[in-house]
Amino acid sequence: MRYTITGRNIEITDGLKKAVEEKLHKLEKYFTADTEARITLSVQKDAHKIEATIPTKQGLIRAEEVSQDMYVSIDKVQDIIEKQIKKFKNKLIDKKQAAMSFSDFFINDEAADADDEDEIKIVKTKRFSVKPMDPEEACLQMELLGHDFYVFRNAITDDICVVYKRKDGKYGIIEPKV
């Protein structure tokens, strides 16, 4: 695996770089040598945050963790990624008792041609009018409906956008880039 480690408000020391590579090295058995893991380390006040993103042929594996110590955050992110991989592996094995090797599933394109059983099935479709509003109003509508996200037309940009509630209780917005 190749690592791209960047820092925000923190200098990436050799010790930090080595700690990240040693922890994530344990996961290399699931990926090819040319898989690129993007790691971002950041510090704000007493919060030491690490975000790890590993693209695969089957989607993204992503984890983030915040703690008082960067090394603790690195340990926790490694645990989260390992749990995600094991969960996906168990799900794959449950669907097919004689499943192909987990590494092959991420590495080879043959997995993309899997049976219909492995495909995601959409069981419901909703259609609704998208009215223009500002992002703050969209957040209020989302809260009134009790949802985690809300689709709306941005009155300022006239684009279809999505507001969502983050894990930290704050709000995010997804704006399309065409």
DODRENBA-98842 format. One record per atom (N, C-alpha, C): residue in three letters; z, x, y. Coordinates in steps of 0.1 Angstrom, whole numbers, plus 2048, in hexadecimal, padded with zeros to 3 digits. Each point is the difference from the previous one (the first is absolute). Example, Ala and Ser with C-alpha at 12.3 -4.5 7.8 and 13.67 -1.06 7.14 Angstrom:
// residues 2
ala84E8847C7;ala8007F780C;ala80080980C;ser7F97FC80B;ser80080980B;ser8087F880B;
This chain:
// residues 178
met8008087F4;met8007F880C;met80080980C;arg7F97FB80A;arg80080780D;arg8097F880A;tyr807808808;tyr80A7F980A;tyr7FB80380E;thr8017F5808;thr7FE80180E;thr80D7FC807;ile807809805;ile80D7FD805;ile800802810;thr8037F5807;thr80080080E;thr80E7FD805;gly80380380C;gly80D7FD806;gly7FF7FA80E;arg8097F7803;arg8017F980D;arg80F803805;asn80180680B;asn80D804806;asn8088097F6;ile7F98087F8;ile8068097F7;ile7F780B7FC;glu80580C7FF;glu7F880B7FC;glu8008017F1;ile7F58017FA;ile7FF8017F1;ile80380E7FC;thr80C8037FB;thr80480D7FC;thr7FB8027F2;asp80180D7FC;asp7FC8037F2;asp8097F97F6;gly80D7FF804;gly80A7FA7F7;gly7FD7F17FE;leu7FC7F980A;leu7FC7F27FF;leu7F47FE7F8;lys7F6809803;lys7F37FF7F9;lys8028027F1;lys80980A7FD;lys8038047F2;lys8077F47F9;ala8097FA807;ala8087F57FA;ala7F77F47FD;val7F77FD809;val7F67F57FE;val7F88037F4;glu7FA80C800;glu7F78037F5;glu8078017F2;glu80C805800;glu8088007F3;glu8037F27FB;lys8047F7809;lys8047F37FC;lys7F37F87FB;leu7F5801807;leu7F57F97FD;leu7F88077F4;his80380C7FE;his7F98077F5;his8037F97F2;lys80C7FA7FF;lys8037F97F4;lys7F77F47FD;leu7F97FB80A;leu7F77F57FF;leu7F28047FD;glu7FD80D800;glu7F28057FF;glu7FA7FC7F2;lys8087FE7F6;lys7FA7FD7F3;lys7F87F2800;tyr8037F880B;tyr7F97F3801;tyr7F3801808;phe7FD80B806;phe7F5801809;phe7F780C7FD;thr7F4800806;thr7F780C7FE;thr80480A80A;ala7FA80C7FE;ala80380B809;ala7FB7FE80E;asp7F57F8802;asp7FB7FD80D;asp8057F4807;thr80A7FA7FA;thr8077F5807;thr80880580C;glu7FE7FA80B;glu80780480C;glu80C7F7804;ala80B806800;ala80C7F8805;ala80380380E;arg8007F6808;arg80380180F;arg80E7FD802;ile80780A806;ile80F7FF802;ile80280280F;thr8087F7806;thr80380180E;thr80F800802;leu80680A806;leu80E801802;leu8027FE80F;ser80A7F8803;ser8037FD80F;ser80F7FF802;val80480380C;val80F7FF804;val8017F880D;gln8097F6800;gln8037F980C;gln80F7FF800;lys80780580A;lys80E800801;lys8068067F3;asp8087F87F8;asp8068057F4;asp7F87FB7F4;ala7F47FA802;ala7F87FA7F5;ala7F680A7FC;his8018057F3;his7F68097FA;his7F77F87F7;lys7F37FF803;lys7F77F77F9;lys7F58077FA;ile7FD7FC7F3;ile7F48067F9;ile7F87F47FC;glu7F3802802;glu7F67F67FB;glu7F68087F7;ala7FE7FB7F4;ala7F78067F6;ala7F57F67FC;thr7F4804800;thr7F57F77FC;thr7F78087F7;ile7FD7FB7F4;ile7F88067F6;ile7F57F67FD;pro7F3803804;pro7F57F77FC;pro7FC8027F2;thr7FD7F67F9;thr7FB8007F2;thr7F47F77FF;lys7F98017F5;lys7F47F77FE;lys8047F27FF;gln80D7FD7FD;gln8057F27FE;gln8077FB80C;gly80180880B;gly8077FC80C;gly80980B805;leu8097FC809;leu80980A807;leu80E7FF7F9;ile80580C7FF;ile80F8007FC;ile80680580D;arg80A7F9805;arg80680380D;arg80F7FE7FF;ala807809807;ala80F7FE801;ala80480680D;glu80B7FB805;glu80680580C;glu80F7FF7FF;glu807809805;glu80F800800;glu80680680C;val80B7FB804;val80780580C;val80F8027FC;ser80580C804;ser80E8037FE;ser80580A80A;gln80D8047FF;gln806809809;gln7FB80F7FE;asp7FA8027F4;asp7FC80E7FC;asp7F28007FB;met7F7809804;met7F38007FC;met7FE8027F1;tyr8098097FA;tyr7FF8037F2;tyr8047F47F8;val8097F8804;val8047F47F9;val7F47F6800;ser7F97FF80C;ser7F57F7801;ser7F58057F7;ile7FE80D7FE;ile7F58057F7;ile8047FC7F2;asp80C8017FC;asp8047FC7F2;asp7FE7F27FE;lys8047F780A;lys7FE7F27FE;lys7F17FC7FF;val7F8806808;val7F27FD800;val7FA8037F2;gln80480C7FB;gln7FB8037F2;gln8047F67F6;asp80D7FB801;asp8047F67F7;asp7F87F3801;ile7FD7FC80D;ile7F97F4802;ile7F28017FA;ile7F980B802;ile7F38017FB;ile8008007F1;glu80A8077FA;glu8018007F1;glu8027F27FB;lys8087F8807;lys8037F27FB;lys7F37F8801;gln7F880280B;gln7F47F9801;gln7F68037F5;ile7FF80D7FD;ile7F78047F5;ile8057FA7F3;lys80D8017FD;lys8057FB7F3;lys7FE7F17FF;lys8027F980B;lys7FE7F1801;lys7F27FD7FD;phe7F7807806;phe7F27FD7FE;phe7FC8037F2;lys80580B7FB;lys7FD8057F2;lys8057F57F6;asn80C7FB802;asn8067F67F7;asn7F77F3801;lys7FC7FD80C;lys7F87F4801;lys7F38017F9;leu7FA80C801;leu7F38037F9;leu8027FF7F1;ile80B8057FB;ile8038007F1;ile8037F27FC;asp8077F8808;asp8027F37FC;asp7F37F87FE;lys7F7802809;lys7F37F9800;lys7F88047F4;lys80080C7FC;lys7F88057F5;lys80A8097F8;gln8037FB7F4;gln80A8087F8;gln7FA80E7FC;ala7F38007FE;ala7FA80D7FD;ala7F980580D;ala80780180B;ala7FB80480D;ala7FB80E800;met7F6803808;met7FB80D802;met80B808806;ser7FF80D800;ser80B809805;ser8017FD80F;phe80C800805;phe8037FD80E;phe7F980980A;ser7FF80D7FC;ser7F980A809;ser7F27FD800;asp7FA7FC7F5;asp7F17FC800;asp7FE7F4808;phe8097F7801;phe7FE7F4808;phe7FF80480F;phe808809805;phe7FF80480E;phe7F480A802;ile7FD8087F6;ile7F680A802;ile7F27FC7FE;asn7FD7F87F6;asn7F27FD7FC;asn7FB7F3806;asp7F47FF802;asp7FA7F4806;asp7FF7F57F5;glu8018037F3;glu7FF7F67F6;glu80B7F5802;ala80B803806;ala80A7F6803;ala7FC7F5809;ala7F7804809;ala7FA7F6809;ala7F87F57F9;asp7FB8047F4;asp7F87F67F8;asp8097F97F6;ala80D7FF802;ala8097FA7F6;ala7FD7F27FE;asp8057FA7F6;asp7FE7F27FC;asp8047F780B;asp7FC7F37FE;asp8047F680A;asp80F7FE800;glu8078037F6;glu80F7FE7FF;glu80680880B;asp7FB80C804;asp806809809;asp7FD7FC80F;glu7F77F7802;glu7FC7FC80D;glu80B7F7807;ile80080180D;ile8097F8807;ile7FA7F2801;lys8087F67FD;lys7FA7F2801;lys8067F980C;ile7F77FA808;ile8047F980B;ile8027F17FC;val80C7FA801;val8027F37FB;val8007F580B;lys80080480D;lys8017F780B;lys7F880580C;thr7F97F7806;thr7F980480D;thr8047F780B;lys80480580B;lys8047F880C;lys7F580280B;arg7FD7F5807;arg7F780180B;arg8087FA80C;phe7FF80680B;phe8077FB80C;phe7F980580C;ser8017F980B;ser7FA80480D;ser80980B806;val7F980A806;val80880B806;val7FE7FF80F;lys80B7FD806;lys8007FD80F;lys80480D808;pro7FA80180B;pro80380C809;pro80F800805;met80680B7FF;met80E801805;met80380F802;asp80B803807;asp80480E801;asp8098047F4;pro80180D7FE;pro8088047F4;pro80E7FB800;glu8077FF80B;glu80E7FB801;glu8007F27FB;glu7F77F7804;glu7FF7F27FC;glu7FE8007F1;ala7F78097FB;ala7FE8007F1;ala80C8037F8;cys80880A806;cys80D8037F9;cys8097F4800;leu8017F880B;leu8087F4800;leu7FB7F67F6;gln7F37FE7FF;gln7FA7F77F6;gln8048047F2;met7FF80D7FD;met8038067F3;met80F7FD7FD;glu809802809;glu80E7FD7FE;glu8027F27FD;leu7FA7F7808;leu8017F17FE;leu7FC7FC7F2;leu7F58067FB;leu7FB7FD7F3;leu8088067F5;gly80880A803;gly8088077F6;gly7F880A7F8;his7F5805805;his7F78097F9;his80280E803;asp7FB8097F8;asp80180F803;asp7F4805808;phe7F57F8801;phe7F5804808;phe7F97F3806;tyr7F880280A;tyr7F97F5806;tyr7F2805806;val7F67F87FC;val7F2803805;val7FD7F880D;phe7FB80780A;phe7FD7F980C;phe7F4807807;arg7FA7F980A;arg7F6806809;arg80780580C;asn7FF80D803;asn80680680C;asn7F97FB80C;ala8077FA809;ala7FB7FA80C;ala7FA80B809;ile80680C7FF;ile7FB80A809;ile7F48077FB;thr7FF8047F3;thr7F58077FB;thr7F67F77F9;asp8037F37FD;asp7F87F77F9;asp7FD8047F1;asp8098097FB;asp7FE8047F2;asp80A7F97F7;ile7FD7FE7F3;ile8097FB7F7;ile80A80B7FC;cys80D7FD802;cys80B80A7FD;cys80A7FA7F7;val8098097FB;val80B7FB7F8;val80D807805;val80A7F7803;val80D806803;val8097FF7F3;tyr8098097FE;tyr8088007F4;tyr80E805803;lys8097FC7F8;lys80E805802;lys80280C7F7;arg80580B806;arg80280D7FA;arg80E8007F8;lys8028097F8;lys80D8027F9;lys80C801809;asp7FD80780B;asp80B80280A;asp8037F4809;gly7F97F57FD;gly8027F4808;gly7F87FF80D;lys7F980A803;lys7F780080C;lys7F27FA7FB;tyr7F77FF80A;tyr7F37FA7FD;tyr7F580B801;gly7F67FE7F8;gly7F4808801;gly7F47F7802;ile7F5806804;ile7F37F9802;ile7F58087FA;ile7F77F97F9;ile7F48067FA;ile7F47FB808;glu7FA809806;glu7F47FD808;glu7F38067F9;pro7F67F87FF;pro7F48057F9;pro7F980B809;lys7FA80A7F9;lys7F880A806;lys7F27FF7FB;val7F77FC808;val7F27FE7FB;val7F780B805;
